[in-house]
Amino acid sequence: MGFSDEREPGYGPERGMTRSARQGEAVAVAASRSAGLRARRVAAACAATAAAVLAVMVAGAARGQDAADDTAGATGATGATGAPEAAEAAATAAAVVACEGEAALACPLPEGTYHLLLPDTDVDIDTEAGTAVAAPVLVLVHNAGGDAAAIAAEPILRTATARGYAVLVPQGIDQALTDDLVVPGWRLAGTALGGRDDISFIAHALSDAAQRFGLDAGSAVLTGFGHGASLAWEIACEAPWTAAAYAPRNGGYHGALPERCAAPVPVLHLHAPVRDGWPLNEAAEAEGRATRIDVQAHLSLAAKSFGCAAPAPLQSGLPATWDAVEFADCAPGASLALVLHDQYARTTATQIELILDWFETVERQDGTDGGATPLAASVAPTTATDSAAGSGPAPEDAGEAMPADAAGGGEDGA
């Protein structure tokens, strides 16, 4: 999967800034503070980690001394009753390992590693208190064969960090996709891919990053491509409390869908219809050792689970070659939409901006936005220029545009 800084005509930072101004969003501070801010956060995280280690060791030693004192008082001996507690404290302290790196940090956990980009600026300001709000998080789950360190180094992710987001990229572990192909990937339901509990791993990575760097784990949007999208759908449906919203791209469940999703949650599915890829609205098809379930079936499951009404097409606000439908009247806490685009197998600035615009609208809405659904509200034209902007030609390398009713698939799953 590639990364590109390509932006479709009519969708770019100007639109986001126009909407933010119109909606009275938080004030952005100067970008020139970014390097100092990052350094301070890293230093603070290191200090916090060291303090935590020291506290654990001190507590363990104190428990050991108390136990030894109690034994000595009862028997007159000075035995080492506190040895097990001291060993436990030492083991706990050894498990706390500092993150390493400069621009992108590599943070080890007992079950794996995640990579982290810190935000360039504190763009969200509590205007009443006059203090910075903890940074939100974009969690990016790679496809099968992905390298989290390489992805975290991609310049395109600055699209998110420039808007005040931290970007967290967890690293998959080796999985045997076939007898002859072993690549980093994820434990997925309905497949032979197993090992580590990746739903728990990603939840742990998010909470760890929040604790180390003062991020807002409760304001996280999780996206993934291919097998990363498969895991994103599993988390959204089976552990929706892990993140605040989900944006899977060209991927989904293998084998069979669950009967229902656990709880209402915002889901925006992005899909690039491509021949021989992940099915959009076809019958399920085989992929190696597993069977892919089409995107339409996922949307039907989510709509049933979230109590959504029938979907309606979006009329404007997206690039000319894109189409979208959005479900209405979902249960509180849920929203559901599908975007069809022509940027197959690439993560682009347009996709990231769309996901973040939608996510910020989801977080902001409280039922008083004139009845607009989150995707419609986030892409709604705000000026005459915006209204006409979507009609321009797509870049030459944008890929073949597909109509909204295309029956093709999307992702090749590798």
Beta strands, then each sheet from edge to edge (+ up, - down):
strand 1: 2-4
strand 2: 104-109
strand 3: 112-117
strand 4: 125-126
strand 5: 131-132
strand 6: 137-141
strand 7: 166-170
strand 8: 173-176
strand 9: 182-185
strand 10: 220-225
strand 11: 245-249
strand 12: 266-271
strand 13: 285-287
strand 14: 290-292
strand 15: 311-313
strand 16: 323-327
strand 17: 335-340
strand 18: 346-348
sheet 1: 1+ 18+
sheet 2: 2+ 3- 7+ 6+ 10+ 11+
sheet 3: 4+ 5-
sheet 4: 8+ 9-
sheet 5: 12+ 17+ 16- 15+
sheet 6: 13+ 14-
end
